[in-house]
């Protein structure tokens, strides 16, 4: 099982070819793929055309969706943000901190192309997919 970040889903839906989208494409229908509720919201809100929105929504029906934010994850996310800030690293988006923290706590690798996740790998033990 891997969690796929919105950065990869967005590239996938626009037809970009890179290592991450190729990995996602190879896994879909063959190996477990997951997203988070926050990721789902980020991806689906970006579609302009109703048809594209509906097609993406249907694809996500075959993907496990985790509820990523609860009180424990909120607190651990804040702690992780603060740990990185003490090292001089400021993560640009709170949602990325939540996603990374959820994956760290649940011990699930994350497939991403967003550079904000690299400090979580280097300093906090996030596993790359």
Order of alpha helices (4+ residues) and beta strands (2+ residues): beta-alpha-alpha-beta-alpha-alpha-beta-alpha-alpha-beta-alpha
